[in-house]
């Protein structure tokens, strides 16, 4: 169970680095470097946590769950923070992705 928590934290760190990447858009100078520094920290932490989780979880399950959490989180951050469109098809495929992640968790 602990490794699933670690995997979820790794996925949330992936969301964190996509948020930082979005915040750095259009910035220059120290502000840009600050967001890129946070991006790098989240990126490294995400990879380390993923590596830790795969010590006991199968890679064929952990990696898709990790990327799925990141993709779902990035899409939600895009919609709610960066005001990207929430079209029917985006939400449809988001639902499909969440369903797939739950399915992988259920069968593992």
N, C-alpha and C positions, 0 to 999 in steps of 0.2 A: 504493500500500500504506500509506503514512503517513497518508493521510486516513481509511482504515479504522481505523487505530489511534486516531486522534483521535476518530472516531465512537464507538468502543468506550469510550474514556475519558469521552466526553460521557454515554453511557448509564450508566456506573458512577457518575458524578456525580449522575445522576438517582436512582439507588439510594441514594446518600448522602443526598440531601435527603429522600427518603421515610423513611429510617432516623431522621434528625433529627426529622422531624415525629412519628414514632411515639414517640421518646424524650421529646418535649415534652408528651405527653399526660398530663394530670393534674398538671403542675408549675405553680408560681407563682413570681413574683419573678425574681431574677437567674438561677436555674437555667433557667426558661422562656426568658428572653431569650437566654441562652447557646445553647440548642438552636435557637431561632428564628434567631439570628445565623448559626449554622453552616448551617441550612437555606437561608437567603438566599445565603450564599456558594456553596454547592453548586449552587443554582438558577441563579445568574448564570454560574458557570463552565460548567455544563452547556449553557446556551444559547449562550455564546460559542464553545465547542468545536463544538457542532452547526453554528453559522453558518460556522465555519472549514472544517469537513468538507464542507459543501454548496457550497463554492467550486469543487470539482471533482467531487464525487459528485452524481448526480441527486437532487433533493429527493424525488422519488417513491419512491426506495429508501432514502435516508438517514433520512428522518423515521420511516417505519414501523420500521426497524431500531432507531433510537434509542428510540422508545416501547416496542418489544418488549423491548429490554434492560432498560429501566426496569421494565416490567411483570413480567418474569420475576424480576428481582432483588428487586423489592418483595414479590412472592409468597414467594420463598425466605427473605427476611429475616423476613417475617411468620410463616412456619412455624418457622424455626430459632431466631430471636431472640425474637419476641414470642409464641411458642407457640400460634399460630393453628392451626385444624384442617387436616390434610392429607388431605382426603377424596379418594375415587376421582375424582370429577368435576373437582376443582381440579387434580389431577395430570394428568388426561387433557387438559384444555384447556391446561395448561402445556406439555405435550408437543406439542400442535398448534401453539402459538405459537412454540416453538423450531423446529419443523419449517418453519414459514412464514418465519421469519427466515433460516434456512439456505437456503431456496429463493430468497428475494430476493437474498441474497449470491451464490448460484450463477449466477443469470441476469443479474446486472449486470456 
